[in-house]
Amino acid sequence: MNLSEICVRNGTICNVTSCLLPPDNYNYILNLVLSTVITTLLALVMFSLGCSVDIYKFWGHIRRPWGITVGFLCQFGIMPIIGFILALIFDVIPVQAVVVLIMGCCPGGTGSNILAYWVDGDMDLSLSMTTSSTLFALGMMPLCLFIYSKMWVDSSSIKIPYDSIGISLATLVVPVGIGMYVNYKWPRQAKIILKIGSVTGGILIVAVAVIGGVLYKGSWTIEPKLWIIGTIFPIIGFINGFLLAWLANLSWSRIRTVSLETGMQNTQLCSTIVQLSFPPEELALIFTFPLIYSIFLILLALLFLASKLTEPHGNCSSQNIREPRLLTPGLVEQE
């Protein structure tokens, strides 16, 4: 049979046995539009969460960064090692090992800030940790990938999207800063904005996962190993973050916060790095992994929230048992 009889009219003949349609940029345009809309909505959500932050407490975390230091050790110390070990244990192919490493080396995502609010975490610490980890990622991501990826690939082939990290930082710092100012000047209005934004943030997290699942439905045929890793990776992150914060003798609200910040990576950044670093034929093997990670993060987040909502009211104040106490005017007990 003549190949021209098989191919559609606008097909491009690649060889004697197959033909392909011209490249379609529909998904690219849709992806760009969705990214713009989601980034804008996320900035508004972060503005609303900034309305919960006391500027003096936030500055206290910057001046005495004990909680931030613990979070840094979890984010760029524990998570890359966990990714490296999981890739070794499950004996995945090099390209899949690298995407697991990339996820482990990413900074904390803004989803942890939204969830921290819902489970009565320390919002001042949560936002300061996300901000600092995103800033530190400019140097720590290349360093961690250089150390851990040598076994599978040349680390120079992994493209770090510094512009995306910069955008993430800007959409975090600027809206939160404005929200902090609103809370300082108009505290009553800030509470209303916070309630609206926290609900919107929860809806946004679910919407991003659903849209991603529909948009990339053709990429779900990946190895079961990656499904398993995507399931247990955030769980291990939560547990290790919890344990390290507990060993550091932080308060219960801060332990929850550090745990969330450790397990909830910036999956959007991971997806961007994957798209920039790998050719199309390899993307089919790995592209859905960040989305799998996100889906299980949402499921775990719902479990977090459900456990918080089912706590007896008598225990709701237990998070304050180990909180700093006012000793004398101007002096606060340090953890």
Summary of the structure (lengths in Angstrom):
residues: 335
radius of gyration: 21.9
end to end distance: 78.5
largest distance: 91.4
contacts: 1109
relative contact order: 0.15
helix: 76%
strand: 3%
